[in-house]
């Protein structure tokens, strides 16, 4: 809480300006106000301040016919006070004009500065959490960005000594990929006993601290079909995954596995765990996006601050058309506020 007793708002980054980040931010604010223009009583969308270019957002709202007043503010506190009347924006100037669907590396520095500034605000207690709009990594790479993605960059900013842990969550499923932004070929040797232990420890701690689950239950997926079929389809389950699960259990973490991935995600199976550790990216994301494509949330676990993001990309193919939905961003905002509230408590 601030000195006045008011909780700080969320800091929302601009993301790729040529993508749908601006549009979904405008729509999320409109949803927060309800159809009649009055603030929603259910608190479905918590107050947030967008770190972006106010002029480009005003132009975008006008182009899309969205009745969203945009106001530049000088602080997060000013933004929180203004939220019910207008979308508050901490100005982050862009170096080049924005054409929807066509990222310009010249704007890469502003995109990165928006992330840096959001992290600084939450560390100083002026924001309650960081929520990030999607970035276009190819444009950032052209601008000199040297990190695989958002998750790794935020871990760098936080000074984490260990690899970051990424959780994807919906109302009915939480998944944690042990390996993240690497090819399937490169992922297999990265599935190590130490990597599974690290993911399991961080996930269990986060479920307790940030989700209020007193005794988290983890299900650990196998790497190979049929959990390796007793070694006939690979020995990773025998030599790596099962020993890691045993180590987690020895530390007091309720973990089971390795479980065949093809039977781990149906409704009855999901009732038996609070999060599933998966061995590679698509093993985690395919079931989650199949179960709930629209409201998935990307969460970085183990950071000294709360960070969430929509579970989708920049959608350059529909940027500027008005077709983008804000459901995943709204879920990211509400999830961030709930996690921050638990940390405050």
N, C-alpha and C positions, 0 to 999 in steps of 0.2 A: 504494500500500500504506500501511497505518497503521504507526505506530511499532513495533507488535508483529509486523509482517510479514504481517498478515491483510488481505485485500482488503476494502474497505468494501462493505456490502450495497447493493442497489438501493433507491431511494426510490420507492414506489408511491403515487400520489395517490388520493384517494377518488373523484374524478369526481362525477357526479350521484348523490346518495344514494338518490333514488327510482328509479334505473335498476338495471342489472345489475352495476355495478362491484363492489359488496360481495360478491355471489354468486360472481363469477368469481375474485375474489381468494381467497375461502375455498377454492374448488375448485382453484386453482393451488397453494395451500399443501398441500392434501391430495395432489395429484399429486406434489409434491416429496417427500413422505414415502413414497410407494409404497403398494401395497395392504396390505402387512403391518405398516405403521406405522413401519418403519425407513427412514432416509434413503436415497434412491436412489443407487446407486453410480455411475450414468452421469452424474450432475450435470445431468440434463435441465432442472431448474428451479433457477436460482441463488438464493441467499438474498436475500430482500427484506423491507423493513419498510414497513408500510402506514400512511399518514397519514390517520386516520379516527377515528370515535367508537367506542371499544371496546364500549360497552354496546349500541349498535345492531347491531354485528357479532355479538355473542353472541346477541342475540335473533334475528337473521337465521339464524344457523347452527342454532339450536334449531328455528325454524319450518320450515326446509328439511330437517331431519334430517341435517345434515352434522356428523360427529364431529370438529370442528375446535376445539381449545382456543384461546381468544383471550386474550392477555396484554398489558396496557399496559406500555410500557417508557419509560425516561427518556432514552434515547439510541440512536443507530444502532448503536453498538458493543454495547450490551446486547441490542439486537434481533438482531444477527448471532449472538451467543452462544446465544440462546434459540431460534433458528429451527428447530432439529431437534426441539424439544419442543412448541412452540406457535407460533401465528401472532402475530408481534410487531407491536404497534400503537403508534405515537406519537400520543397523544390529540389529536384536533382536534374540539372540542365543536361540536355542532350547535345552532342557535337554536330549531328547531321539530321536533316529532315527524315521523318519516318514514312516509309511506304509499306503498308500492310503486306505481309507475306514475303518481304524481301529484306532480310537482316543486313545491317551495315556494320562491319567491324569497327567503323569509326565511333559507334555508340557503345562499344564493348567496355570502355573505361567507366562510363556512367552506370552500366549494369553492375559491374563489380563494385563500384563505389556505393551503390544502393545497398548491396549485401553487407559491405563493411560497416556502413553507417547504422544499419539495423542492429547488427551485433553489438556495436558500441553503445547504442541506446539501451539495449536490454541489460548490458553489463553495468550501466550507470543507474539502472533502476527507473529509467524514464519510459521504458516499454516493458510489458509483462512477458512477451515472447516474440520470436521471429517467425513470420510466415513468409515463405518465398514463392513468388510467381515463377513459372517455368523459364529456364534459360535455353538459348540455342548454343550448344557447346561448340559447334563448328565455327560460328561467328566469333565466339570468345577465343577459341584457339587461334584464329587469324589475328586477333588483337593481342596475342601473347599470353593468354591464360594457359597455365601448365598443370591443371588439376583434372582428374577424370570426370568430376561432376560436382554438383552442389554439396553432396554429403562429405566428400573428401575435403573440399575447400573449407567448409565450416569446421571440420575437425582440425584443419590447419590453423584457422583463426583462433580456435579454442586452445591450441597448444597441446592437443592430445598426443600422448606417446604411442598409443595403440591404434590399430585400424578402427575406423568408424563402424558403427552398427546401424543398419538401415532396417526399419520396420515399415511394412505396409499394412494398413488397418482399414477394416470396414466394421459395421455393426456386428457382423457374424463371423469374422475371421481376422486373425493377426498372423502375419508371416514375416520371417526374418531370413533373408538369404545370407548364407555364410560367406559366399563369394558374390561380388556385386558386378561391377562394370568390366567384365572380361569375357572373352569368348568361351564357349563350352570346352573347347580343346585346352585352353589355358586354365580353366576353372578346376579341372580334375586334380592336378597336382597341388592346387591351393587348398583343397579339402584336407586339412590336417587336423590332428587331435587338438593341437593348440588353438587353431582357428575356431573349431566347434566349441571348445571350452570358453574362449573369449566371448563368442556370440551368446552362449548360454548364460554366462555370468551376468553380462550387461543386460540381457533381456529380462532375466529374473529380477534383477535389481530395479529396472525401470518399471516393470509391471507392478511391483510393490509400491514404489515411490510415486509414480506418475499416473497409475491407473487404479490404485487403491485395492489391489488384489493381495490379500494377506499371505497366501501360500500359492504362488504361481505354479501352474502345471505346464511343462514343456513337452511337446512331441517332436522327436527328431526324425526327419525323413531319411530314407536310404538314398544312396546315389544311383545304384543300379536297379534294373527291373527285378521285381520279386525279392527285393533286399539282397540281391546277389545270389539267390538260390543256393545258399550254403557254400558259396565260393565258385559255383559253376559259371556265374555271370560276372565275376569280379570279387576281389577280396577286400575292397575298401570297407565294407560293412564289418568284416571280421577284424581287420587289422587297425582300422582307424576310428570308425564311427561308434561301434559298441564300446571300445575302451573309453572314448570321450564321454559317452553317456554314463558309464560307470563312475568316471571321475566326478561328473556333475552331481550324481547321487551321493557320492562320498562326501561332497561339500554341503549336503543338506538340501540340494535343489531337486524338486520333484520332476524328473526327466525320464521319459521312456523312449525306446527305439533301439536300433533303426527300424522305422516303419516303412513298408512299401508305399511309395508316393501315390500310386494309383488308387489306394483305398484310404488315404489320409484325410480327404477333404469333403467327403459327403456329410450330410447333416448330422447323422448319428455319431460319426467319428469326431466331428468338430466339438461336440458337447463334452468330449473327454480331455480337452486341453485349452489353455488360455492363449498360447502362441505356438506356432510350428516353426522349427528351425529347418530351413531348406538348404540344399547343397549348392544350388546355383540360381541365377536370376530368374529364368523362366519357370523353373520348378515352383517358385514362390508366387510369381506374378500372374501366371495363367489361371490358377484356381481363383485367386482373389478378384481378378478382373472379370472372370466368368460369373462369379457369384454376385458381384456388385460393381459394375463398370463405372457408374456415375459418381459415387461418393467415396471412393478410396482416398486415403490420406497417406502421404509419405512422412515418416517421423524419423528423425535422427536421434538414436539412443546414446546415452552416456555423455552428452554435452553438459557443461555447467549452466546452460540455459535451454529453454524449450524452443525447439524448431520443428515446424510442420510445413507441408507443401501439398498442393493438389497432386494427385497421382495421375498426371497426364503431361503431355509435352506442350510445345508452343503452338501446335495446330496451325502451321503457316498456311495450309490449304484453305482454311476458312477464316483466317484473320481479316478483320475489317468488314465481314459480311453480316454480322449480327447473329450468326448461328450458334456461337459458343455458349455453352451452359455454365452456370456458376456453381453447380451443386458440389463439385469436388472442392472448390475453393472455400465455400461456406462450411463444408465439413472440416477442412483444415483449420479454419478460423475458430470454430467451436471446439475442436479437439485441443488446439493450442491453449485456449482460455481455460478449459477444464484441467489440463495438465498444470498450467501455471497456478491455478487456484489450489490444487493439491500441494504444490510446492510451497505456496504461501502459508498453507495451513500447517 
